[in-house]
């Protein structure tokens, strides 16, 4: 399964979210913390207990956002 993960730079930090998972979003002062939190939330929603079964791949960068592909085997 492949899901888009979007990271947006805001005036006061970073917002990360996965559009296909309703309510799966996070905010942090830095990019790494926002990504870490949203990935942990996605793992909880999808009932994945082993992070090694997931891969994150940077797909592209636009004006103020970066789009990643979250790839995992369930």
matplotlib code that plots the C-alpha trace (Angstrom):
import matplotlib.pyplot as plt

x = [0.0, 1.2, -0.1, 0.8, 2.3, 2.3, 4.6, 3.8, 6.0, 3.9, 4.8, 5.5, 6.6, 5.6, 2.3, 2.3, -0.7, -1.9, -5.0, -6.3, -6.3, -9.0, -7.5, -4.0, -2.0, 0.5, 2.3, 5.8, 8.5, 10.8, 10.4, 11.7, 9.3, 6.3, 7.2, 7.9, 4.6, 2.4, 4.1, 3.5, -0.1, -0.4, 1.1, -1.5, -4.4, -3.3, -2.3, 1.3, 3.6, 7.0, 8.5, 10.8, 7.8, 7.5, 9.5, 9.2, 10.3, 10.5, 8.5, 8.6, 8.8, 6.4, 6.3, 5.9, 5.2, 7.0, 5.2, 6.4, 5.2, 4.6, 5.1, 4.4, 3.4, 0.5]
y = [0.0, 3.5, 6.7, 10.3, 12.2, 15.9, 18.2, 21.9, 24.7, 27.2, 30.5, 28.9, 25.3, 22.3, 20.5, 16.9, 15.0, 11.9, 12.9, 9.3, 8.8, 11.1, 12.9, 11.7, 15.0, 16.6, 19.9, 20.5, 23.2, 21.2, 18.9, 15.7, 15.9, 16.5, 13.5, 11.2, 12.1, 11.6, 8.3, 7.0, 8.0, 6.2, 3.1, 3.2, 3.8, 1.0, -1.4, -1.7, -2.6, -2.8, 0.3, -1.8, -2.8, 0.9, 3.0, 6.8, 8.2, 11.9, 12.3, 16.0, 19.5, 22.3, 25.9, 25.5, 21.7, 18.4, 15.3, 11.9, 8.4, 6.2, 2.7, -0.4, -4.0, -4.9]
z = [0.0, -0.8, 0.8, 0.2, 3.2, 2.8, 4.8, 4.7, 6.1, 8.1, 9.7, 13.0, 12.1, 10.1, 9.5, 8.3, 7.2, 5.3, 3.3, 2.9, 6.7, 8.2, 11.3, 10.7, 11.0, 13.3, 13.9, 15.2, 15.3, 13.1, 10.1, 11.6, 14.6, 12.4, 10.2, 13.1, 14.8, 11.7, 10.9, 14.4, 14.1, 10.7, 12.2, 15.0, 12.6, 10.3, 13.1, 12.0, 14.9, 13.1, 11.6, 9.4, 7.3, 6.3, 3.9, 3.3, 0.0, -1.0, -4.2, -5.0, -3.6, -4.4, -3.3, 0.5, 0.7, 0.3, -0.8, 0.4, -0.4, 2.6, 1.4, 3.6, 3.5, 5.8]

ax = plt.figure().add_subplot(projection="3d")
ax.plot(x, y, z, "-o")
ax.set_aspect("equal")
plt.show()
